[in-house]
């Protein structure tokens, strides 16, 4: 059933799923999308390669219940950047909201962000804080807070990712002008934000949490090791080559990240939940 548009501009929701994700988490994520105070005009879900039968069953059930849901199936898994790049091609609307398939949007998330985008046409990328939870959204373990205004966001981006990717709403024209998403293992979003900043896009972060972000021991485990560090070093080199950061800032960033990727998982978890979430 197509939702009635009583308030707010038309907008798309863009999400991507792959075979290792949990059907229950996907269901909770989709419920949070379709139970918004301002429902999306369309939902574009990219299936990044073949999925499990259980995931397919969840997707099929929601697609039958919601005519505004469009399912795009890719023959092979190509990574999040490639999946989102393809998904944008299938979005009808200029304003696109991102959503991950294991997180939960708060009920007024879209209404809050779409209203802001309507009132601030100069803003190209809009994010918010996130409440990070383990097990249940009632068990909040930390909040990732980010700077509000563009100039501070730009400075923050020289050290760390300035936007919580699952919360983002952006204008597709600005994304495409900067080259769109591309494959960049684990840093597809950070790579895009910096290219957009350098291309003149304007950023803003709403100063409250609009999404519950799922964490687990696996979350911290994935942020360690050689592959994560290699991708991170390559990203810092690109930032330096594009003159976004100085040589000294690049070296400092790499040294900090090298330490974080090679410390034990329990230490990394403590660092994330204390120092990195202040």
BABAKE-615049 format. One line per 8 residues: number of its first residue (from 1); their letters; for each residue x, y, z negated of N, C-alpha, C, CB. Coordinates in steps of 0.2 Angstrom, whole numbers, plus 5000, padded with zeros to 4 digits. Each point is the difference from the previous one (the first is absolute). Glycine has a CB too. Example, Ala and Ser with C-alpha at 12.3 -4.5 7.8 and 13.67 -1.06 7.14 Angstrom:
// BABAKE-615049
1> as> 5066/4972/4961/4996/5006/5000/5004/5006/5000/4991/4994/4994 ~ 5007/5011/5010/5004/5006/4999/4996/5005/4997/5006/4997/5010
//
This chain:
// BABAKE-615049
1> xxxxxxxx> 5004/4994/5000/4996/5006/5000/5004/5006/5000/4991/4994/4994 ~ 5008/5011/5011/5004/5006/5000/4998/5005/4995/5001/4998/5012 ~ 5004/5004/4984/4999/5005/4994/4997/5006/5003/5009/4995/4993 ~ 4987/5008/5003/4997/5007/5002/5005/5005/4998/4988/4996/4998 ~ 5013/5009/5007/5005/5005/4999/4996/5006/4997/5008/4996/5009 ~ 4992/5005/4985/4997/5006/4997/5004/5005/4998/4992/4992/4996 ~ 5015/5007/5003/5005/5005/4998/5006/4998/5002/4994/5003/4990 ~ 5010/5002/5012/5007/4998/5003/5001/4998/5007/5002/4996/4989
9> xxxxxxxx> 5004/5006/5014/5001/4998/5007/5001/4993/5001/5006/5011/5001 ~ 4993/4987/5005/5001/4993/5002/5008/4998/4999/4990/5001/5008 ~ 5011/4993/4990/5007/4998/4999/5001/4993/5001/5002/5010/4993 ~ 5004/4988/5008/5002/4993/5001/5003/4997/4994/5001/5001/5012 ~ 4999/4993/4986/5004/4997/4995/5004/4995/5004/4992/5002/4990 ~ 5015/4998/5009/5005/4996/5003/5003/4995/4995/5002/5009/5009 ~ 4997/4984/4992/5004/4996/4995/5002/4994/5004/4992/5003/4991 ~ 5013/4993/5006/5003/4994/5004/5001/4995/4995/5006/5008/5007
17> xxxxxxxx> 4993/4986/4995/5000/4994/4996/5005/4994/5004/4988/5003/4995 ~ 5015/4993/5001/5004/4995/5003/4999/4994/4995/5009/5008/5005 ~ 4994/4986/4998/4998/4994/4997/5002/4998/4993/5001/4996/5011 ~ 5004/5008/4986/5002/4999/4993/4995/5003/4995/5012/4998/5004 ~ 4984/5006/4998/4995/5004/4995/4995/4996/4997/5002/5010/5007 ~ 4995/4992/4988/4996/4996/4996/4992/5001/5002/5009/5000/4990 ~ 4987/4996/5011/4993/5001/5002/4996/5004/4995/5001/4989/5007 ~ 5000/5009/4987/4997/5004/4994/5002/5007/5000/4999/4990/4993
25> xxxxxxxx> 5007/5012/5008/5003/5007/5000/4997/5003/5006/5010/4997/4994 ~ 4990/5000/5012/4997/5003/5006/4992/5002/4999/5008/4993/5007 ~ 4989/5002/4990/4993/5001/4998/4999/5006/4996/4997/4988/5001 ~ 5007/5013/4993/4999/5006/4996/5002/5006/5003/5003/4992/4991 ~ 5002/5008/5014/5002/5006/5003/4994/5002/5005/5012/4996/4999 ~ 4985/4999/5005/4995/5002/5004/4994/5003/4996/5004/4991/5008 ~ 4994/5006/4987/4995/5002/4996/5001/5007/4998/4998/4989/4995 ~ 5008/5013/5003/5001/5007/4998/5000/5005/5006/5007/4995/4991
33> xxxxxxxx> 4994/5002/5015/4999/5005/5006/4992/5001/5001/5011/4995/5005 ~ 4986/5000/4995/4993/5000/5002/4995/5003/4995/5002/4991/5007 ~ 5000/5010/4987/4996/5002/4994/5002/5007/4998/4999/4989/4996 ~ 5004/5015/5009/5002/5007/4999/4994/5004/4999/5011/4998/5006 ~ 4990/5008/4990/4995/5005/5000/4999/5003/5007/5002/5002/4988 ~ 5004/4998/5016/5000/5003/5007/5002/4994/5004/5002/5012/4997 ~ 4994/4984/5006/5002/4994/5004/5004/5002/5006/4991/4993/4995 ~ 5013/5003/5008/5004/5001/5006/4995/4999/5006/5011/4997/4995
41> xxxxxxxx> 4991/5007/5010/4996/4999/5007/5002/4994/5003/4999/5012/5001 ~ 5007/4986/4999/5002/4994/5002/5006/4997/4996/4996/5003/5012 ~ 5005/4990/4988/5006/4997/4997/5003/4996/5005/4994/5000/4989 ~ 5012/5001/5012/5005/4997/5005/5004/4995/4996/4999/5009/5009 ~ 5000/4985/4992/5005/4995/4996/5004/4996/5005/4991/4999/4991 ~ 5015/5002/5009/5005/4996/5004/5002/4994/4997/5004/5011/5005 ~ 4995/4983/4998/5003/4994/4998/5006/4999/5003/4989/4995/4999 ~ 5017/5005/4997/5007/5000/5002/5002/4993/5001/5002/5011/4994
49> xxxxxxxx> 4996/4986/5011/5001/4993/5002/4995/4995/4997/5012/5003/5000 ~ 4988/4991/5001/4996/4995/4998/4999/5000/4992/5002/4993/5010 ~ 4992/5006/4988/4998/5000/4993/4998/4993/4997/4997/5012/5001 ~ 5003/4988/4993/4997/4994/4997/4992/4999/5001/5010/5000/4991 ~ 4988/4994/5009/4992/5000/5001/4997/5004/4994/5001/4988/5005 ~ 5001/5012/4989/4997/5003/4995/5000/5008/5001/5004/4991/4992 ~ 5001/5012/5011/5000/5007/5001/4995/5001/5006/5012/5001/4996 ~ 4988/4995/5009/4996/5001/5006/4993/5000/4998/5008/4994/5007
57> xxxxxxxx> 4990/5001/4988/4993/5000/4997/4998/5006/4997/5001/4988/4999 ~ 5003/5015/4997/4999/5007/4997/4999/5005/5005/5006/4997/4990 ~ 4998/5004/5015/5000/5005/5005/4993/4999/5004/5013/5001/5001 ~ 4986/4993/5001/4994/4998/5004/4993/5002/4996/5006/4991/5006 ~ 4994/5008/4988/4994/5001/4996/4999/5008/4999/5002/4990/4994 ~ 5003/5014/5005/5000/5007/5000/4998/5003/5007/5008/5000/4990 ~ 4995/4997/5015/4999/5003/5007/4992/4999/5001/5012/4998/5004 ~ 4985/4996/4994/4993/4999/5002/4996/5005/4996/5003/4988/5002
65> xxxxxxxx> 4999/5014/4992/4996/5004/4995/5001/5007/5002/5001/4992/4991 ~ 5004/5010/5012/5002/5007/5001/5001/5001/5008/5005/5002/4988 ~ 4991/5001/5015/5001/5002/5008/5005/5004/5001/4988/4998/5002 ~ 5014/5006/4993/5005/5005/5001/5007/4997/4999/4992/5009/4995 ~ 5009/4985/5004/5006/4997/4999/5002/4997/5007/4998/4997/4988 ~ 5008/5005/5014/5003/4997/5006/5006/4996/4998/4996/5011/5007 ~ 5005/4983/4996/5005/4996/4998/5005/4999/5007/4993/4994/4991 ~ 5013/5008/5008/5005/4999/5005/5005/4995/4998/4999/5012/5003
73> xxxxxxxx> 5002/4983/5002/5004/4994/4998/5006/5000/5005/4990/4993/4996 ~ 5016/5007/5001/5006/5000/5003/5003/4992/5001/5003/5012/4996 ~ 4999/4986/5009/5002/4993/5001/5006/4998/4995/4996/5001/5012 ~ 5008/5004/4987/5006/4998/4995/5001/5005/4995/5006/4994/5010 ~ 4997/5004/4984/5002/5005/4995/5005/5004/5002/4996/4992/4991 ~ 5003/5015/5009/5006/5004/5002/5001/5005/4995/4996/4999/5011 ~ 5002/5001/4983/5001/5004/4995/4995/5006/4999/5012/4997/5002 ~ 4988/5006/4992/4995/5005/4999/5001/5006/5004/5000/4997/4989
81> xxxxxxxx> 5006/5006/5013/5000/5006/5004/4997/4998/5007/5010/5003/4994 ~ 4992/4992/5009/4997/4998/5007/4992/4999/4999/5011/4995/5004 ~ 4987/5002/4991/4993/4999/4999/4996/5007/5000/5002/4989/4994 ~ 5001/5015/5002/4996/5007/4999/5001/5004/5006/5002/4999/4988 ~ 5003/5000/5016/5001/5004/5006/4994/4998/5005/5013/5001/4998 ~ 4986/4992/5002/4995/4997/5005/4993/5002/4997/5008/4991/5003 ~ 4991/5009/4990/4994/5002/4998/4998/5007/5001/5002/4992/4991 ~ 5002/5013/5009/4999/5007/5001/4997/5000/5007/5009/5004/4993
89> xxxxxxxx> 4993/4992/5012/4997/5001/5007/4993/4998/5000/5011/4997/5004 ~ 4987/4999/4991/4993/4998/5000/4995/5004/4995/5004/4989/5003 ~ 4999/5016/4994/4996/5005/4996/4997/5005/5004/5008/4998/4990 ~ 4986/5003/5009/4996/5005/5004/5001/5007/4998/4992/4992/5002 ~ 5010/5009/4992/4999/5007/4997/5007/5003/4998/4989/4997/4995 ~ 5011/5010/5005/5006/5003/4999/5003/4999/4993/4996/5009/5008 ~ 4999/4991/4987/5002/4999/4993/5000/4992/4998/4996/5012/4997 ~ 5010/4986/5001/5000/4993/4998/5003/4999/4993/5002/4997/5012
97> xxxxxxxx> 4994/4998/4984/5002/4999/4994/5003/4993/5000/4991/5007/4995 ~ 5015/4992/5001/5004/4994/5000/4997/4996/4994/5010/5005/5005 ~ 4990/4989/4995/4999/4995/4994/5003/4994/5001/4989/5005/4999 ~ 5014/4992/4996/5003/4994/4999/4995/4995/4998/5012/5005/4998 ~ 4989/4988/5004/4995/4995/4999/5001/4997/4993/5000/4998/5013 ~ 5004/5004/4983/5001/4997/4993/4999/5006/4995/5007/4991/5004 ~ 4991/5015/4998/4999/5005/4995/4992/5002/5000/5012/5005/5002 ~ 4987/4999/4993/4993/5002/4999/4999/5008/5000/4998/4989/4993
105> xxxxxxxx> 4998/5013/5011/4999/5008/5000/4994/5001/4995/5003/5001/5012 ~ 4998/5005/4985/4995/5002/4995/4994/5003/5004/5009/5003/4991 ~ 4985/4996/5006/4994/5001/5004/5000/5007/5003/4994/4993/4992 ~ 5009/5012/5006/4999/5007/5003/5006/5002/5004/4993/5003/4990 ~ 5012/4992/5011/5006/5001/5004/4999/5004/5006/5005/4990/4995 ~ 4991/5007/5010/4999/5003/5006/4996/5006/5000/5000/4989/5005 ~ 4995/5012/4991/4997/5006/4999/5004/5006/4998/4990/4994/4997 ~ 5015/5004/4998/5004/5006/4998/5005/5002/5005/4999/4995/4989
113> xxxxxxxx> 5004/5000/5015/5005/5001/5005/4997/5003/5006/5007/4991/4995 ~ 4988/5007/5007/4997/5002/5007/4998/5008/4998/4996/4988/5004 ~ 5001/5013/4991/4998/5007/4998/5006/5004/5000/4991/4996/4993 ~ 5015/5002/5005/5006/5004/5000/5002/5001/5007/5003/4996/4989 ~ 4997/4999/5015/5002/5001/5007/4996/5005/5004/5004/4988/4999 ~ 4989/5012/4999/4996/5004/5003/5001/5007/4998/4991/4992/5001 ~ 5011/5009/4993/5001/5007/4997/5007/5003/5002/4991/4997/4991 ~ 5013/4998/5011/5007/5002/5001/5003/4997/5007/5002/5001/4987
121> xxxxxxxx> 4996/5003/5018/5001/4997/5007/5008/5000/5001/4989/5004/5004 ~ 5015/5000/4992/5007/5000/5001/5003/4994/4997/5000/5013/4999 ~ 4997/4983/4997/5003/4994/4997/5000/4994/5005/4997/5004/4989 ~ 5008/4993/5012/5001/4995/5005/5000/4993/4996/5006/5007/5008 ~ 4997/4993/4986/5001/4994/4997/4998/5001/4992/5009/4996/5008 ~ 4986/5000/4990/4997/5001/4993/5001/4994/4996/4992/5009/5004 ~ 5011/4991/4991/5001/4994/4995/4997/5001/4993/5010/4997/5007 ~ 4991/4999/4989/4998/5001/4993/5004/4996/4995/4988/5002/5004
129> xxxxxxxx> 5011/4998/4990/5004/4996/4995/4996/4993/5000/5003/5010/4993 ~ 5001/4985/5004/4997/4993/5000/5001/4998/4993/5002/4997/5012 ~ 4993/4999/4986/5000/4996/4993/5002/4993/5002/4991/5007/4994 ~ 5015/4991/5003/5003/4994/5002/4998/4995/4994/5010/5005/5006 ~ 4987/4989/4996/4997/4995/4996/5003/4993/5001/4990/5007/4999 ~ 5010/4989/4996/5002/4993/5000/4994/4996/4998/5012/5002/4998 ~ 4986/4993/5006/4994/4996/4999/4993/5003/5001/5007/4995/4991 ~ 4991/5010/5005/4994/5003/5001/5001/5008/5000/4994/4990/4994
137> xxxxxxxx> 5002/5014/5010/5000/5007/4999/4999/5003/4993/4996/5000/5012 ~ 5001/4996/4984/5000/5002/4993/5006/5000/4996/4989/4996/5000 ~ 5016/5001/5003/5007/5000/4997/5005/5004/5004/4998/4988/4996 ~ 5001/5018/5003/5005/5005/5003/5007/5000/4997/4990/5007/5003 ~ 5015/4992/5000/5007/5000/4997/5004/5006/5002/4999/4988/5001 ~ 4999/5016/5004/5003/5006/5002/4996/5004/5005/5011/4994/4997 ~ 4991/5012/5004/4997/5005/5005/5006/5003/5004/4990/5002/4992 ~ 5010/4997/5014/5005/5003/5005/4997/5007/5002/5004/4989/5004
145> xxxxxxxx> 4999/5016/4992/4998/5007/5002/5005/5003/5005/4995/5001/4988 ~ 5003/5004/5016/5004/5003/5005/4998/5007/5001/5001/4989/5006 ~ 5004/5015/4996/4999/5007/5001/4994/5002/5004/5012/5002/4999 ~ 4985/5004/4999/4994/5002/5003/5001/5003/5007/4995/5001/4989 ~ 5009/5005/5011/5000/5004/5006/5006/4998/5005/4995/5009/4993 ~ 5004/4994/5013/5005/4997/5006/5007/5001/4998/4991/5003/5008 ~ 5011/5003/4990/5007/5002/4999/5003/4995/4995/4998/5012/5003 ~ 4999/4986/4991/5002/4996/4995/5000/4993/5003/4996/5007/4991
153> xxxxxxxx> 4999/4991/5013/5000/4993/5003/5006/4999/5005/4987/5000/4999 ~ 5015/5006/5004/5005/4999/5005/5007/4999/4996/4994/5008/5008 ~ 5007/4996/4987/5006/4999/4996/5000/4993/4996/5000/5012/4998 ~ 4994/4985/5000/5000/4994/4997/5002/4994/5005/4991/5005/4992 ~ 5007/4996/5014/5001/4995/5005/5007/4999/5002/4989/5004/5005 ~ 5015/5001/4993/5008/4999/5001/5002/4995/4995/5001/5012/5004 ~ 4996/4986/4991/5002/4996/4995/4996/4993/5000/5004/5010/4993 ~ 4989/4991/5007/4996/4994/5000/4994/5001/5004/5003/4998/4988
161> xxxxxxxx> 4993/4997/5013/4994/5000/5005/4995/5005/4996/5002/4988/5004 ~ 4996/5017/5000/4995/5005/4997/4993/4999/5000/5009/5008/5003 ~ 4989/4987/5000/4993/4998/5001/4998/4993/4998/5000/5009/5010 ~ 4995/4990/4987/4998/4993/4998/4996/4998/5006/4999/5002/4988 ~ 5004/4993/5016/4997/4998/5007/4993/4998/5000/5012/4997/5003 ~ 4986/4999/4992/4993/4997/5000/4995/5005/4999/5004/4990/4996 ~ 4998/5016/5001/4995/5006/4999/5000/5005/5006/5002/4998/4988 ~ 5002/5001/5017/5000/5005/5005/4994/5001/5004/5013/4998/5000
169> xxxxxxxx> 4986/5009/5002/4995/5002/5005/5004/5004/5005/4990/4999/4992 ~ 5010/5000/5014/5004/5004/5005/4996/5002/5006/5011/4995/4995 ~ 4992/5010/5009/4997/5002/5006/5004/4996/5006/4996/5011/4996 ~ 5001/4985/5008/5003/4996/5004/5004/5004/5005/4991/4991/4999 ~ 5007/5015/5003/5004/5004/5005/5007/5001/4997/4990/5005/5004 ~ 5011/4997/4990/5006/5001/4997/5004/4994/4999/4995/5009/4994 ~ 5002/4985/5005/5004/4994/4999/5003/4998/5007/4992/4996/4991 ~ 5004/5005/5014/5002/4998/5007/5005/5005/5003/4989/4995/5002
177> xxxxxxxx> 5011/5011/4996/5005/5005/5002/5007/4999/4997/4991/5008/5001 ~ 5009/4989/4993/5006/4998/4997/5003/4993/5002/4996/5007/4991 ~ 5000/4990/5014/5002/4993/5002/4997/4994/4998/5010/5006/5001 ~ 4985/4995/4994/4995/4995/4997/5004/4995/4996/4993/5001/5010 ~ 5004/4995/4987/5004/4994/4996/5004/4996/5005/4990/5000/4992 ~ 5015/4998/5005/5005/4995/5004/5002/4995/4995/5004/5009/5008 ~ 4999/4985/4994/5003/4995/4996/5006/5003/4996/4995/4991/5008 ~ 5004/5008/4986/5006/5002/4995/4999/4996/4994/5002/5012/5005
185> xxxxxxxx> 5001/4982/4994/4998/4996/4995/5000/5003/4993/5006/4991/5007 ~ 4988/5009/4990/4998/5002/4994/5000/5008/4999/5006/4989/4996 ~ 4996/5014/5009/5000/5008/4999/4996/5003/5006/5011/4999/4994 ~ 4984/4998/5009/4997/5003/5006/4997/5006/4998/4997/4989/5004 ~ 5000/5012/4990/4997/5006/4998/5005/5006/4999/4990/4993/4995 ~ 5015/5006/5001/5005/5005/4998/5003/5002/5007/5002/4995/4988 ~ 5000/5001/5016/5003/5002/5006/4995/5004/5004/5006/4989/5001 ~ 4988/5010/4999/4995/5004/5004/4999/5007/4996/4994/4990/5004
193> xxxxxxxx> 5006/5010/4990/4999/5007/4996/5005/5004/5002/4994/4995/4991 ~ 5012/5003/5009/5006/5005/5001/5000/5002/5007/5007/4994/4991 ~ 4992/5002/5014/4999/5002/5007/4995/5005/5001/5004/4989/5004 ~ 4990/5010/4992/4995/5005/5000/5002/5007/4997/4991/4990/5000 ~ 5012/5010/4995/5002/5006/4996/5005/5003/5005/4999/4995/4989 ~ 5006/5002/5014/5004/5003/5005/4997/5003/5006/5009/4992/4996 ~ 4985/5005/5006/4996/5002/5005/4995/5006/4999/5001/4988/5004 ~ 4999/5014/4989/4996/5006/4998/4993/4998/4997/5006/5006/5009
201> xxxxxxxx> 4993/4988/4990/4994/4998/4996/5000/5002/4993/4999/4990/5008 ~ 4995/5012/4990/4999/5002/4993/4997/4995/4996/4998/5011/5004 ~ 5004/4988/4989/4999/4995/4996/4996/5003/4993/5010/4993/5005 ~ 4986/5003/4992/4998/5002/4994/4998/4993/4996/4995/5011/5004 ~ 5005/4989/4989/4998/4995/4996/4995/5002/4995/5012/4995/5001 ~ 4983/5002/4999/4995/5001/4994/5002/4998/4994/4991/4999/5008 ~ 5008/5005/4987/5004/4999/4993/4995/4996/4995/5006/5010/5002 ~ 4992/4984/5001/4997/4995/4996/5000/4994/5004/4992/5008/4994
209> xxxxxxxx> 5007/4986/5002/5000/4994/5003/4993/4998/5004/5008/4996/4991 ~ 4993/5002/5015/4994/4998/5004/5000/4993/5002/4999/5011/5004 ~ 5006/4985/4994/5001/4993/5002/5003/4996/4994/5001/5003/5012 ~ 4996/4991/4987/5004/4995/4996/5004/4996/5004/4990/4999/4992 ~ 5017/5001/5006/5005/4996/5004/5002/4994/4996/5004/5011/5005 ~ 4996/4983/4999/5001/4994/4997/5008/4999/4999/4989/4995/5005 ~ 5013/5003/4989/5007/4998/4999/5000/4993/4997/5003/5012/4998 ~ 5003/4985/5003/5001/4993/4997/5008/4999/5000/4989/4996/5005
217> xxxxxxxx> 5013/4999/4992/5007/4998/5000/5003/5000/5007/4999/4994/4989 ~ 4997/5004/5016/5002/4999/5006/5001/5007/5003/4994/4990/5002 ~ 5003/5015/4996/5001/5007/5002/5007/5002/4999/4988/5003/4998 ~ 5014/4996/4996/5007/5002/4998/5005/4995/5004/4996/5005/4989 ~ 5003/4989/5011/5004/4996/5003/5002/5002/5008/4996/4990/4992 ~ 4998/5012/5011/5001/5002/5007/5004/5006/5001/4989/4995/5002 ~ 5012/5009/4993/5004/5006/5000/5007/4999/4998/4990/5006/4998 ~ 5012/4988/5002/5007/4998/4999/5003/4997/5006/4998/4999/4988
225> xxxxxxxx> 5009/5000/5012/5003/4996/5005/5003/5003/5006/4992/4992/4996 ~ 5011/5004/5008/5004/5003/5006/4996/5003/5005/5008/4992/4998 ~ 4986/5005/5004/4996/5002/5006/4997/5007/4998/4998/4988/5003 ~ 5000/5013/4991/4997/5006/4998/5005/5006/5000/4991/4994/4993 ~ 5015/5004/5004/5005/5005/5000/5003/5002/5007/5003/4995/4989 ~ 4997/5000/5015/5003/5002/5007/4995/5004/5003/5005/4989/5001 ~ 4989/5010/4999/4995/5004/5003/5000/5007/4997/4993/4990/5002 ~ 5008/5011/4991/5000/5006/4997/5006/5004/5002/4994/4995/4990
233> xxxxxxxx> 5012/5002/5011/5006/5004/5002/4999/5002/5007/5007/4993/4992 ~ 4990/5003/5012/4999/5002/5007/4995/5006/5000/5002/4989/5004 ~ 4993/5012/4992/4996/5005/5000/5003/5006/4997/4991/4993/4998 ~ 5014/5007/4997/5003/5006/4998/5005/5002/5005/4999/4996/4989 ~ 5004/5000/5015/5004/5002/5006/4996/5004/5005/5008/4990/4998 ~ 4986/5008/5003/4996/5003/5005/4998/5007/4998/4996/4989/5004 ~ 5003/5012/4989/4998/5006/4997/5006/5005/5001/4992/4994/4992 ~ 5014/5003/5007/5006/5005/5001/5001/5002/5007/5005/4994/4990
241> xxxxxxxx> 4994/5001/5014/5001/5001/5007/4995/5005/5003/5005/4989/5001 ~ 4989/5012/4996/4995/5004/5002/5001/5007/4997/4992/4990/5002 ~ 5013/5011/4993/5001/5006/4996/4995/5001/4995/5006/5005/5010 ~ 4991/4990/4988/4995/5001/4995/5003/5000/4993/4991/4994/5007 ~ 5014/5002/4992/5004/5000/4994/5008/5001/5002/4991/4992/4994 ~ 5012/5011/5001/5007/5000/5000/5004/4994/5000/4999/5012/4995 ~ 5008/4988/5006/5004/4994/5000/5000/4998/4992/5007/5003/5010 ~ 4994/5002/4986/5000/4999/4993/4994/4997/4997/5008/5009/4999
249> xxxxxxxx> 4986/4993/5003/4994/4998/4998/4999/4992/5002/4995/5012/5001 ~ 5007/4987/5006/5000/4993/5002/5004/4995/4996/4998/5005/5011 ~ 5008/4997/4987/5004/4996/4996/4997/4999/4993/5010/5004/5007 ~ 4988/5001/4990/4997/4999/4994/4994/4996/5000/5004/5011/4997 ~ 4991/4990/5008/4994/4995/5001/5002/4993/5000/4994/5010/5006 ~ 5011/4989/4999/5002/4993/5001/5003/4997/4994/5003/5003/5011 ~ 5001/5000/4985/5003/4998/4994/4995/4998/4995/5010/5007/5002 ~ 4985/4997/4997/4994/4999/4995/4996/4994/5002/5000/5012/4998
257> xxxxxxxx> 4999/4987/5009/4996/4995/5002/5004/4993/5000/4994/5008/5007 ~ 5012/4993/4994/5004/4993/5000/5000/4998/4993/5008/5004/5008 ~ 4992/5000/4987/5000/4998/4993/4993/4997/4999/5008/5008/4996 ~ 4987/4995/5006/4993/4998/4999/4999/4993/5003/4996/5012/4999 ~ 5006/4987/5007/4999/4993/5004/5003/4994/4997/4998/5007/5010 ~ 5008/4994/4986/5004/4995/4998/4999/4998/4993/5008/5003/5009 ~ 4989/5002/4987/4999/4998/4993/4995/4994/4999/5003/5012/4997 ~ 4997/4985/4997/4995/4995/4999/4993/5002/5001/5008/4994/4992
265> xxxxxxxx> 4987/5002/5010/4993/5002/5001/4997/5003/4994/4999/4991/5008 ~ 5002/5006/4986/4997/5003/4994/5003/5007/4998/4999/4989/4996 ~ 5007/5013/5006/5003/5006/4999/4997/5005/5005/5010/4996/4996 ~ 4989/5002/5010/4997/5004/5006/4992/5001/4998/5008/4995/5008 ~ 4989/5001/4989/4993/5001/4998/5000/5005/4994/4997/4989/5003 ~ 5007/5011/4993/5001/5005/4994/5001/5007/5003/5004/4991/4992 ~ 5001/5009/5013/5001/5007/5003/4994/5003/5004/5012/4996/5001 ~ 4985/4999/5003/4994/5003/5003/4995/5003/4996/5002/4991/5009
273> xxxxxx> 4996/5005/4985/4995/5002/4996/5002/5005/4995/4996/4989/5001 ~ 5010/5013/4999/5002/5006/4995/5003/5006/5004/5002/4991/4991 ~ 5004/5008/5011/5004/5006/5003/4996/5002/5007/5011/4996/4994 ~ 4988/4999/5010/4997/5001/5007/4993/5002/5000/5008/4992/5004 ~ 4989/5008/4990/4993/5002/5000/4998/5006/4996/4997/4988/5002 ~ 5009/5015/4996/4999/5007/4996/4998/5005/5004/5009/4996/4992
//
